[in-house]
Amino acid sequence: MLRDLETVHPLGENKEWPEIRNTLRTWRKENIRCSDKTVELGEYAIKHFSANLGNEKWAVYEQVCVAALDMCPAKMKLVNKCIQVLSEQFPLLPTSVNVGGTQVGVSQEVGSCTRNV
């Protein structure tokens, strides 16, 4: 039986919440590019541990958004969702935003974006 702070995350391993958070932090800090794992773990963290993230939630949304961009078009809905959430939190962001160093133009249509690297 799993303890309260422990869960089985999408990567199939038993991990406690702090380890999930620290993994995402390390990947951000060290610019580790493992987009598929970042999307899986980041989506899971947002869904199950959003309250635990505090203000770090916005960095995780950005991290997931950039990773999902790497996986476009398969993850276009996730990209749009992340940008929508970030735009609601930070309403002064223009419709063309700089996400993780990548210029992303977002239209109102789901599934429509352009990347200018």
Contacts in CASP RR format, 6 or more apart in sequence:
PFRMAT RR
TARGET T0000
AUTHOR 0000-0000-0000
METHOD contacts of the structure
MODEL  1
MLRDLETVHPLGENKEWPEIRNTLRTWRKENIRCSDKTVELGEYAIKHFS
ANLGNEKWAVYEQVCVAALDMCPAKMKLVNKCIQVLSEQFPLLPTSVNVG
GTQVGVSQEVGSCTRNV
2 8 0 8 1.000
2 14 0 8 1.000
3 16 0 8 1.000
5 16 0 8 1.000
5 17 0 8 1.000
5 18 0 8 1.000
6 14 0 8 1.000
6 15 0 8 1.000
6 16 0 8 1.000
6 17 0 8 1.000
7 14 0 8 1.000
7 15 0 8 1.000
7 16 0 8 1.000
7 17 0 8 1.000
7 20 0 8 1.000
7 48 0 8 1.000
8 14 0 8 1.000
8 15 0 8 1.000
9 15 0 8 1.000
9 20 0 8 1.000
9 40 0 8 1.000
9 41 0 8 1.000
9 44 0 8 1.000
10 40 0 8 1.000
10 41 0 8 1.000
10 43 0 8 1.000
10 44 0 8 1.000
11 37 0 8 1.000
11 40 0 8 1.000
11 41 0 8 1.000
15 23 0 8 1.000
17 49 0 8 1.000
17 52 0 8 1.000
20 41 0 8 1.000
20 44 0 8 1.000
20 45 0 8 1.000
20 49 0 8 1.000
21 45 0 8 1.000
21 49 0 8 1.000
21 52 0 8 1.000
21 53 0 8 1.000
21 56 0 8 1.000
23 41 0 8 1.000
24 38 0 8 1.000
24 41 0 8 1.000
24 42 0 8 1.000
24 45 0 8 1.000
24 60 0 8 1.000
24 63 0 8 1.000
25 56 0 8 1.000
26 32 0 8 1.000
27 34 0 8 1.000
27 38 0 8 1.000
27 63 0 8 1.000
28 59 0 8 1.000
28 63 0 8 1.000
33 70 0 8 1.000
35 67 0 8 1.000
35 68 0 8 1.000
35 70 0 8 1.000
35 71 0 8 1.000
36 67 0 8 1.000
36 71 0 8 1.000
38 63 0 8 1.000
38 64 0 8 1.000
38 67 0 8 1.000
39 64 0 8 1.000
39 67 0 8 1.000
39 68 0 8 1.000
39 71 0 8 1.000
39 75 0 8 1.000
39 78 0 8 1.000
42 60 0 8 1.000
42 63 0 8 1.000
42 64 0 8 1.000
43 64 0 8 1.000
43 78 0 8 1.000
45 53 0 8 1.000
45 60 0 8 1.000
46 53 0 8 1.000
46 57 0 8 1.000
46 60 0 8 1.000
46 61 0 8 1.000
46 64 0 8 1.000
50 57 0 8 1.000
53 60 0 8 1.000
58 86 0 8 1.000
58 89 0 8 1.000
58 90 0 8 1.000
61 82 0 8 1.000
61 85 0 8 1.000
61 86 0 8 1.000
62 82 0 8 1.000
62 86 0 8 1.000
62 99 0 8 1.000
62 100 0 8 1.000
64 78 0 8 1.000
64 82 0 8 1.000
65 78 0 8 1.000
65 79 0 8 1.000
65 82 0 8 1.000
65 83 0 8 1.000
65 86 0 8 1.000
65 99 0 8 1.000
65 104 0 8 1.000
66 99 0 8 1.000
66 100 0 8 1.000
66 101 0 8 1.000
66 102 0 8 1.000
68 75 0 8 1.000
68 76 0 8 1.000
68 78 0 8 1.000
68 79 0 8 1.000
68 82 0 8 1.000
69 75 0 8 1.000
69 79 0 8 1.000
69 99 0 8 1.000
69 102 0 8 1.000
69 104 0 8 1.000
69 113 0 8 1.000
69 115 0 8 1.000
72 79 0 8 1.000
72 113 0 8 1.000
72 115 0 8 1.000
73 111 0 8 1.000
76 110 0 8 1.000
76 111 0 8 1.000
76 113 0 8 1.000
77 110 0 8 1.000
77 111 0 8 1.000
79 104 0 8 1.000
79 111 0 8 1.000
79 113 0 8 1.000
80 106 0 8 1.000
80 110 0 8 1.000
80 111 0 8 1.000
80 113 0 8 1.000
83 97 0 8 1.000
83 99 0 8 1.000
83 104 0 8 1.000
83 106 0 8 1.000
86 93 0 8 1.000
86 97 0 8 1.000
86 99 0 8 1.000
87 93 0 8 1.000
87 97 0 8 1.000
95 105 0 8 1.000
95 106 0 8 1.000
95 107 0 8 1.000
96 103 0 8 1.000
96 104 0 8 1.000
96 105 0 8 1.000
96 106 0 8 1.000
97 103 0 8 1.000
97 104 0 8 1.000
97 105 0 8 1.000
97 106 0 8 1.000
98 104 0 8 1.000
102 115 0 8 1.000
102 116 0 8 1.000
102 117 0 8 1.000
103 115 0 8 1.000
103 116 0 8 1.000
103 117 0 8 1.000
104 113 0 8 1.000
104 114 0 8 1.000
104 115 0 8 1.000
105 113 0 8 1.000
105 114 0 8 1.000
105 115 0 8 1.000
105 116 0 8 1.000
106 112 0 8 1.000
106 113 0 8 1.000
107 113 0 8 1.000
END
